[in-house]
Amino acid sequence: MKLFSITNEQKIQDSINHLYKKLSENPHEELVIPCGGPEGKQTIAVCYSGFYDFWWGSKVEKNKNKYWNPVGFGFPNPKVLNRGDCEFNCAIKGHGGHAGIFAKDFNNNIYLLHNGKAGGSTPGTTIEGFSKVYGREKQAVEIEGQPYDFFMVTDINSNILLENIVGYAKAIFDFKKQLNKTG
């Protein structure tokens, strides 16, 4: 399948809005929590699924030149700083070198992809390290005429959208957890 990066600002915004709309169709509890990381802290609205024991941002959060999309496992505590276990950050326009990206195929189906960047402060959280343990093939995405490798997360119209996102985020979470045990 040939994929092309969505770099137009309006089309990225439409894609992220559609993704959030589809995610909100899943049963969830809404909370407001402090969340942050190396770039600082902010208060965000999140949705929590008890079925998956998983939370995600419930509205589009712009942070500098990207849409900030933290997700995490466990019930988020509104009284302490929560850190996402994975982020699907996408550029507001262009690509911008962020971990997440939207791409489309020849039929204009839109996909969320991730480059495997695990982030965090755990030594060894490299894209190459995650790629080795994840074991799935990367998908080439054409960005300005050049191919770049990403992992497929989900078709944003999938009936199992949340399940797909949870599955990928869990792979990142498990990779970082394993590094914490060995590092």
N, C-alpha and C positions, 0 to 999 in steps of 0.2 A: 504494500500500500504506500503510495507516495503522499507525503504530507508537506504542507506549506505553512510556515509561521504566519500567524495573524499579527501584523505590526501596526495597523491603523488604529489610532486612539479610540475612535468611536466603536469599531468592531471589537476591540479588546474589552471596552466598557460593556458593550452588549453581551459579550460572552461571560464576563464575570457576574453580571446581573442575572443572567439566565442560570448560571451555576448556583448562585445563592437561592434563587427562586425554587429550583428543583430540590436543593438540599432541605429547604424549609417545608417541603411536602412530607418529610419523614417525621414520625412522632418524636417529640422532643420537649424539653423543659427549657425556658429562657431565663438567663441570668446575666448580670453585669459583674465583670471581674476585672481586677488589675492583672495585666499581662505584660510581659516584656522580655527583654533580652539585652544583648550587648548595645543595641541602639537606644535603649531607654525603656521607660514604662509608660503605658497608657491604659486607660479604662476602656474596655470594649464589651459589647454585647455578644453573648455566645449562646449557642444551642447545645444542649446536652442530651444524648441518647443513652438511657439506662440499658437498653438492649445491647448496645455495643460498648458501653462504658467509655464513651468517646464524646468530645466536644469540638465544636468548630465555630468560627466567627459567624454571627448571624446577619451582619450587614457589611457592605463594602467599606474597607478601611484603607484610605490612601496614606502612605507614609513616604514622603519625599517623592521619588520617581517610580514608585511601585505600589501595587495593591498588596497589602500585607494580609496574608491568609494563614494565621497559625491554627493548628489543630493539636489535640492532645488526648491522652488516655486518663481515665480516672475522673471522678467528680471534681470540677474546678471549685476551689475554695474562694469565695468572694472576699475573705479577710486577709489573704496573703497573696504575694506575687506569684502568678501562674506562668509557667514557661511552656510554650508549645513543644510537642515532641517532633513535629515536622512542620514545615512551612511550604505552601504552594505559592510563593510570591511571584507575581507576574508584573512585567513592566507596564506602565501606564500607556506608553507608546513605544514602538520599536521593539527591541528585544531586551536591551539593557543588561544582559548577563545575569539575570536572576534565575533561580532554580526552576521556577514554573513557567510554563508557556502554553498558549493556546495555539492549535494548528488545525487546518482543515484539509480534507481530501478533495478529490475531483468532484465529488457529489455534494460538497459544502457541508458535510458532517463535521462537527467541531469536537475536538478532543482536548483534554487536559493532559499535559505531559510534565515530567519532572526529570532533571538531569542527574539525580542521585546524590546531590549535595546534602549530606546529613547535618552539617553545621554543629553548633553547640561548642562547648569547651572541652569535649573529650578528645584527647590525643588520638590520632589515627582515623578520624572521621573524614576520610577522603572519598572522593567519587569513585576512584579505582577500588578502594577497599570495599565499599558498598556494592559495587558492580560484581565483585568476585563472590560475595556471599548471597546476593539477591538471586543470581542464576538465571535471570531472564534476559533475552536479547533486547538490545536497545533498538529504537526506531529512528531512522534518519529523518530529520526535519529540515527542509530547505529554508534557510534564512538569507535573504538577499543574494540568492544564487549559489550559496554554499551549503553543503550538508553538515548538520550538527546532530549528535546522538543524544536521545532522550529516552526515558522509560515511559511507556504508555501507562497512564493512570486510569483514564476512563473516557468514554464518549459522554459528553455532557448531557445527552438525552437518554442515557442508559436507564433502564428500569431498576438497575442495581447500582446506581451512582454512589450512594453513601457506602455501600458494601465495598465497592472498588476503591474508594478513597481510604476507608478504614484499613483495607488489606495492604495498600501501599504504605500508608503511614505506620502500620504495625511492623512492616519489614524494616523501615528506618529506625523505629523505636527499638526493635530487637537487636539490630546491628549496634546501635549506641550502647545498649544495655550490656551486650557481650564485650564490647571494648572496655566498659567500666569494670567488668569482672577480671579481665586479663591485663588491663593497663594499670 
